[in-house]
Amino acid sequence: MPLTNTPILLVEDNPDEADLTRMALARQGFGPRVQHVSNGEQALDYLYRRGAFSHRPEGPPAMVLLDLKMPVLDGFGVLADVKQSPELKHTPIVVLTSSTEPSDLSRAYAAGTNAYVAKPTDFGEFLGTIKHVCDFWLRTNEPAPVQ
């Protein structure tokens, strides 16, 4: 059964893009579950419960929405780390990026992303895309048991 109260981690350095994504997730009923960080290092701190996130509840998020091009540590670095972690490797990671570069797509899948979604520039299309992502990863997909 899909995880109903488990957080969704949004990793996005652009505040406007983060706001749009949070708005789209809220329209799907997931607004209160969204935890936002703005770079890959913060994402790893959240996932491993370190630093400012050391007191967050145990367990991985239901899904990670991950931008690729970020300061400090990019999405490729986050993917490589998480997918090698016995505790986190089954956490669904959806790359949500503006990049349609074939090299980024190949690198993301090679690093272990579960899905790669290019952000539509039209807001209506973006809302539809987020709906599809939520329908599959949060409503339909049967998550791996927490280790």
C-alpha contacts under 8 A as a table, 3 or more apart, distances in Angstrom:
res1	aa1	res2	aa2	distance
1	M	142	E	5.83
1	M	143	P	7.53
2	P	138	L	5.97
2	P	139	R	5.78
2	P	140	T	6.72
2	P	141	N	6.46
2	P	142	E	5.69
2	P	143	P	6.43
3	L	6	T	5.77
3	L	62	A	6.28
3	L	138	L	6.89
3	L	143	P	7.63
4	T	138	L	7.75
5	N	33	R	6.98
6	T	33	R	6.89
6	T	60	P	7.99
6	T	61	P	5.78
6	T	62	A	5.45
7	P	33	R	4.64
7	P	34	V	5.84
7	P	35	Q	6.61
7	P	61	P	4.95
7	P	62	A	5.94
7	P	63	M	7.63
8	I	33	R	5.78
8	I	34	V	4.81
8	I	35	Q	6.04
8	I	61	P	5.34
8	I	62	A	5.59
8	I	63	M	5.19
8	I	64	V	5.98
8	I	65	L	7.64
9	L	34	V	5.95
9	L	35	Q	4.93
9	L	36	H	5.96
9	L	37	V	7.61
9	L	43	A	7.91
9	L	61	P	6.28
9	L	62	A	7.99
9	L	63	M	6.38
9	L	64	V	4.69
9	L	65	L	6.18
10	L	18	A	7.55
10	L	34	V	6.69
10	L	35	Q	6.01
10	L	36	H	4.71
10	L	37	V	6.34
10	L	64	V	5.96
10	L	65	L	4.86
10	L	66	L	6.32
11	V	36	H	5.98
11	V	37	V	5.09
11	V	38	S	5.59
11	V	39	N	6.30
11	V	40	G	7.09
11	V	43	A	6.45
11	V	64	V	7.35
11	V	65	L	6.04
11	V	66	L	4.90
11	V	67	D	5.97
12	E	15	P	7.40
12	E	17	E	7.17
12	E	18	A	5.78
12	E	36	H	7.36
12	E	37	V	6.48
12	E	38	S	4.89
12	E	39	N	6.51
12	E	66	L	6.65
12	E	67	D	5.40
12	E	70	M	7.39
13	D	18	A	7.38
13	D	37	V	7.51
13	D	38	S	4.15
13	D	39	N	5.78
13	D	67	D	7.74
13	D	70	M	5.90
13	D	71	P	7.55
14	N	17	E	5.32
14	N	18	A	6.12
14	N	38	S	7.43
15	P	18	A	4.98
15	P	19	D	6.11
16	D	19	D	5.10
16	D	20	L	6.26
17	E	20	L	5.12
17	E	21	T	6.13
18	A	21	T	5.12
18	A	22	R	6.07
18	A	36	H	7.65
19	D	22	R	5.10
19	D	23	M	6.06
20	L	23	M	5.03
20	L	24	A	6.15
21	T	24	A	5.02
21	T	25	L	6.10
21	T	130	I	7.83
22	R	25	L	5.04
22	R	26	A	6.00
22	R	31	G	6.33
22	R	34	V	7.03
23	M	26	A	5.01
23	M	27	R	6.30
23	M	31	G	7.25
24	A	27	R	5.16
24	A	28	Q	6.66
24	A	126	F	7.86
24	A	127	L	5.53
24	A	130	I	6.42
24	A	131	K	7.80
25	L	28	Q	5.08
25	L	29	G	6.50
25	L	30	F	5.25
25	L	31	G	5.47
25	L	34	V	7.87
25	L	130	I	6.86
25	L	131	K	7.79
25	L	134	C	7.93
26	A	29	G	4.93
26	A	30	F	5.01
26	A	31	G	3.74
26	A	32	P	7.39
27	R	30	F	7.36
27	R	31	G	7.42
28	Q	31	G	7.64
28	Q	131	K	6.52
28	Q	134	C	7.46
29	G	32	P	7.97
30	F	33	R	5.48
30	F	34	V	6.80
31	G	34	V	5.64
37	V	42	Q	5.94
37	V	43	A	6.12
38	S	42	Q	6.88
38	S	43	A	7.75
38	S	70	M	7.80
39	N	42	Q	5.51
39	N	43	A	6.36
39	N	70	M	5.77
39	N	71	P	6.06
39	N	72	V	6.35
39	N	73	L	6.31
39	N	74	D	7.07
40	G	43	A	4.85
40	G	44	L	6.29
40	G	70	M	7.02
40	G	71	P	7.57
40	G	72	V	6.60
40	G	73	L	4.50
40	G	74	D	5.49
40	G	75	G	6.16
40	G	77	G	7.34
40	G	78	V	5.80
41	E	44	L	5.23
41	E	45	D	6.25
41	E	72	V	6.47
41	E	73	L	5.58
41	E	78	V	7.80
42	Q	45	D	4.92
42	Q	46	Y	6.10
43	A	46	Y	5.08
43	A	47	L	6.11
43	A	78	V	7.44
44	L	47	L	4.96
44	L	48	Y	5.88
44	L	78	V	6.80
44	L	82	V	7.93
45	D	48	Y	5.30
45	D	49	R	5.63
45	D	50	R	4.68
45	D	51	G	6.37
45	D	52	A	7.61
45	D	53	F	6.43
45	D	54	S	7.99
46	Y	49	R	5.03
46	Y	50	R	6.40
46	Y	52	A	7.88
46	Y	53	F	5.26
46	Y	54	S	7.68
46	Y	56	R	7.98
47	L	50	R	7.91
47	L	60	P	6.50
47	L	61	P	7.79
47	L	88	L	7.86
48	Y	54	S	7.96
49	R	53	F	4.97
49	R	54	S	4.27
49	R	55	H	6.87
49	R	56	R	6.56
49	R	58	E	7.77
50	R	53	F	5.26
50	R	54	S	4.41
51	G	54	S	5.36
52	A	55	H	7.61
53	F	56	R	5.39
59	G	146	V	7.11
60	P	88	L	6.65
60	P	91	T	6.56
60	P	146	V	7.74
61	P	64	V	6.75
61	P	91	T	7.05
62	A	91	T	7.01
62	A	92	P	7.05
62	A	138	L	7.02
62	A	143	P	7.94
63	M	91	T	6.43
63	M	92	P	4.99
63	M	93	I	5.91
63	M	94	V	7.34
63	M	137	W	7.08
63	M	138	L	7.55
64	V	91	T	7.51
64	V	92	P	6.25
64	V	93	I	4.70
64	V	94	V	6.05
65	L	93	I	6.14
65	L	94	V	5.01
65	L	95	V	5.84
65	L	96	L	5.89
66	L	75	G	6.29
66	L	93	I	6.85
66	L	94	V	6.07
66	L	95	V	4.67
66	L	96	L	5.51
66	L	97	T	7.48
67	D	70	M	7.04
67	D	74	D	7.85
67	D	75	G	5.82
67	D	95	V	5.87
67	D	96	L	5.32
67	D	97	T	5.11
68	L	74	D	5.59
68	L	75	G	3.99
68	L	76	F	6.29
68	L	95	V	7.01
68	L	96	L	7.70
68	L	97	T	6.27
69	K	74	D	5.46
69	K	75	G	6.40
70	M	73	L	6.43
70	M	74	D	4.78
70	M	75	G	6.92
71	P	74	D	6.24
73	L	77	G	6.13
73	L	78	V	7.15
74	D	77	G	5.47
74	D	78	V	6.62
75	G	78	V	4.99
75	G	79	L	6.11
76	F	79	L	5.09
76	F	80	A	6.16
76	F	107	R	7.47
76	F	108	A	6.37
76	F	111	A	6.70
77	G	80	A	5.18
77	G	81	D	6.23
78	V	81	D	5.25
78	V	82	V	6.05
79	L	82	V	5.28
79	L	83	K	5.90
79	L	93	I	7.89
79	L	108	A	7.61
79	L	111	A	5.76
79	L	112	G	6.34
79	L	113	T	6.67
80	A	83	K	5.56
80	A	84	Q	6.42
80	A	111	A	5.29
80	A	112	G	7.10
81	D	84	Q	5.48
81	D	85	S	6.55
82	V	85	S	5.22
82	V	88	L	5.67
82	V	89	K	5.61
83	K	86	P	7.87
83	K	88	L	6.67
83	K	89	K	4.19
83	K	90	H	7.40
83	K	111	A	7.42
83	K	112	G	6.10
84	Q	88	L	7.86
84	Q	89	K	6.07
85	S	88	L	5.26
85	S	89	K	5.32
86	P	89	K	5.69
86	P	147	Q	7.98
87	E	90	H	7.73
87	E	146	V	7.71
87	E	147	Q	6.03
88	L	91	T	5.41
90	H	144	A	6.24
91	T	144	A	7.83
92	P	113	T	7.70
92	P	114	N	5.97
92	P	137	W	7.58
93	I	113	T	5.52
93	I	114	N	5.40
93	I	115	A	6.81
94	V	113	T	6.28
94	V	114	N	5.79
94	V	115	A	4.74
94	V	116	Y	5.82
94	V	117	V	7.06
95	V	108	A	7.65
95	V	113	T	6.70
95	V	114	N	7.92
95	V	115	A	6.14
95	V	116	Y	4.73
95	V	117	V	5.89
96	L	116	Y	6.40
96	L	117	V	4.98
96	L	118	A	5.98
96	L	119	K	6.31
97	T	116	Y	7.90
97	T	117	V	6.46
97	T	118	A	5.16
97	T	119	K	5.60
98	S	118	A	5.37
98	S	119	K	5.15
98	S	120	P	7.68
99	S	104	D	7.11
99	S	118	A	6.27
99	S	119	K	8.00
100	T	104	D	7.33
100	T	105	L	7.19
100	T	118	A	6.22
101	E	104	D	5.32
101	E	105	L	6.42
102	P	105	L	5.01
102	P	106	S	6.13
103	S	106	S	5.14
103	S	107	R	6.04
104	D	107	R	5.07
104	D	108	A	5.97
105	L	108	A	5.25
105	L	109	Y	6.35
105	L	116	Y	6.98
106	S	109	Y	5.36
106	S	110	A	6.04
107	R	110	A	4.99
107	R	111	A	6.08
108	A	111	A	5.12
108	A	112	G	6.43
108	A	113	T	5.68
108	A	116	Y	7.57
109	Y	112	G	5.04
109	Y	113	T	5.06
109	Y	114	N	7.35
109	Y	115	A	7.77
109	Y	116	Y	7.83
110	A	113	T	7.56
113	T	116	Y	7.01
119	K	126	F	6.41
119	K	129	T	7.89
120	P	123	F	7.28
120	P	125	E	5.99
120	P	126	F	5.23
120	P	129	T	7.83
121	T	125	E	7.54
121	T	126	F	6.97
122	D	125	E	5.30
122	D	126	F	6.15
123	F	126	F	4.87
123	F	127	L	6.20
124	G	127	L	5.16
124	G	128	G	6.37
125	E	128	G	5.00
125	E	129	T	6.11
126	F	129	T	4.99
126	F	130	I	6.23
127	L	130	I	5.23
127	L	131	K	6.17
128	G	131	K	4.98
128	G	132	H	6.29
129	T	132	H	5.15
129	T	133	V	6.26
130	I	133	V	5.00
130	I	134	C	6.07
131	K	134	C	5.15
131	K	135	D	5.94
132	H	135	D	5.00
132	H	136	F	6.25
133	V	136	F	5.43
133	V	137	W	5.94
133	V	138	L	7.73
134	C	137	W	5.37
134	C	138	L	5.03
134	C	139	R	6.51
135	D	138	L	5.87
135	D	139	R	4.94
135	D	140	T	6.14
136	F	139	R	5.67
136	F	140	T	4.79
136	F	141	N	5.61
137	W	140	T	6.15
137	W	141	N	5.07
138	L	141	N	6.41
